Amino acid sequence: MAYKITDACVACGACKDSCPVEAIKEGDPIYKIDAATCIDCGSCVDACPSEAIEQG
């Protein structure tokens, strides 16, 4: 199951930089995870300083 970014996102970009498959893109106003590309590795969860990423 892919991860999703919640409204707690502060758009810092830490998750995007940590994603090994480039599944995270800038959104307006928060980042978005492409569920079809996400490999469920969890690196974005570990990188997020605002705990805005959850499994969805």
Backbone as CSV, one residue per row, in Angstrom:
resi,resn,N_x,N_y,N_z,CA_x,CA_y,CA_z,C_x,C_y,C_z
1,MET,0.842,-1.173,0.000,0.000,0.000,0.000,0.897,1.248,0.000
2,ALA,0.662,2.144,-0.908,1.478,3.344,-1.045,1.273,4.292,0.137
3,TYR,2.236,5.166,0.320,2.140,6.183,1.355,1.423,7.401,0.801
4,LYS,0.910,8.241,1.712,0.292,9.491,1.292,0.754,10.603,2.221
5,ILE,0.717,11.806,1.707,1.143,12.974,2.464,-0.101,13.708,2.951
6,THR,-0.126,13.993,4.239,-1.293,14.634,4.853,-1.154,16.161,4.835
7,ASP,-2.173,16.822,5.324,-2.183,18.287,5.386,-1.141,18.848,6.356
8,ALA,-0.496,17.995,7.131,0.553,18.454,8.044,1.846,18.781,7.303
9,CYS,1.897,18.511,6.008,3.081,18.777,5.180,3.430,20.264,5.206
10,VAL,4.716,20.559,5.401,5.202,21.937,5.386,5.983,22.244,4.104
11,ALA,5.928,21.340,3.141,6.555,21.507,1.823,8.049,21.799,1.904
12,CYS,8.739,21.069,2.773,10.182,21.287,2.940,11.011,20.548,1.886
13,GLY,10.453,19.485,1.302,11.159,18.739,0.265,12.017,17.593,0.752
14,ALA,12.075,17.371,2.047,12.908,16.291,2.589,12.465,14.936,2.056
15,CYS,11.173,14.729,1.943,10.654,13.449,1.458,11.028,13.218,-0.004
16,LYS,10.928,14.247,-0.803,11.248,14.140,-2.230,12.702,13.728,-2.419
17,ASP,13.586,14.354,-1.662,15.011,14.051,-1.771,15.343,12.638,-1.302
18,SER,14.516,12.063,-0.436,14.808,10.732,0.111,14.234,9.590,-0.722
19,CYS,13.336,9.886,-1.647,12.640,8.835,-2.403,13.538,8.225,-3.481
20,PRO,13.803,6.916,-3.404,14.714,6.277,-4.362,14.110,6.071,-5.757
21,VAL,12.785,6.190,-5.888,12.143,5.975,-7.190,11.472,7.242,-7.724
22,GLU,11.739,8.377,-7.089,11.212,9.675,-7.522,9.687,9.673,-7.650
23,ALA,9.015,9.089,-6.660,7.552,9.011,-6.651,6.906,10.261,-6.067
24,ILE,7.715,11.155,-5.503,7.165,12.332,-4.835,7.423,13.573,-5.677
25,LYS,6.351,14.321,-5.886,6.415,15.536,-6.701,5.858,16.710,-5.910
26,GLU,6.321,17.907,-6.270,5.792,19.110,-5.645,4.347,19.284,-6.035
27,GLY,3.541,19.662,-5.071,2.144,19.941,-5.324,1.821,21.357,-4.883
28,ASP,0.581,21.698,-4.898,0.192,23.024,-4.463,-0.934,22.881,-3.453
29,PRO,-0.704,23.055,-2.198,0.502,23.573,-1.562,1.412,22.489,-0.979
30,ILE,0.973,21.216,-0.961,1.787,20.162,-0.353,2.287,19.184,-1.410
31,TYR,3.281,18.409,-1.034,3.834,17.412,-1.945,2.849,16.257,-2.128
32,LYS,2.995,15.535,-3.224,2.121,14.402,-3.551,2.975,13.176,-3.849
33,ILE,2.470,11.993,-3.487,3.139,10.731,-3.780,2.348,10.000,-4.851
34,ASP,3.023,9.612,-5.924,2.391,8.838,-6.992,2.298,7.387,-6.526
35,ALA,1.085,6.941,-6.253,0.867,5.597,-5.707,1.351,4.503,-6.653
36,ALA,1.297,4.736,-7.947,1.717,3.735,-8.923,3.232,3.564,-8.942
37,THR,3.955,4.595,-8.544,5.420,4.556,-8.546,5.991,4.158,-7.190
38,CYS,5.303,4.485,-6.117,5.756,4.225,-4.746,6.015,2.728,-4.532
39,ILE,7.165,2.414,-3.926,7.531,1.017,-3.669,7.401,0.653,-2.184
40,ASP,6.766,1.505,-1.412,6.516,1.245,0.015,7.781,1.024,0.834
41,CYS,8.841,1.750,0.526,10.093,1.544,1.253,10.117,2.274,2.594
42,GLY,9.336,3.356,2.723,9.268,4.087,3.981,10.345,5.132,4.186
43,SER,11.212,5.334,3.216,12.279,6.321,3.399,11.718,7.733,3.555
44,CYS,10.603,8.014,2.919,9.985,9.335,3.043,9.456,9.567,4.456
45,VAL,8.928,8.532,5.068,8.404,8.638,6.433,9.533,9.005,7.384
46,ASP,10.658,8.339,7.232,11.808,8.614,8.095,12.368,10.015,7.879
47,ALA,12.265,10.535,6.651,12.838,11.836,6.320,11.947,13.017,6.695
48,CYS,10.657,12.781,6.863,9.702,13.880,7.090,9.813,14.449,8.510
49,PRO,10.184,15.729,8.621,10.319,16.322,9.958,8.981,16.664,10.607
50,SER,7.907,16.712,9.841,6.611,17.089,10.417,5.658,15.900,10.555
51,GLU,6.178,14.687,10.343,5.395,13.463,10.478,4.101,13.536,9.661
52,ALA,4.219,14.021,8.422,3.052,14.244,7.571,2.796,13.115,6.590
53,ILE,3.533,12.016,6.708,3.376,10.916,5.757,2.870,9.674,6.485
54,GLU,1.831,9.096,5.915,1.249,7.894,6.510,0.929,6.888,5.414
55,GLN,0.800,5.638,5.813,0.442,4.617,4.844,-1.031,4.764,4.526
56,GLY,-1.341,4.757,3.246,-2.723,5.005,2.880,-3.151,4.114,1.801
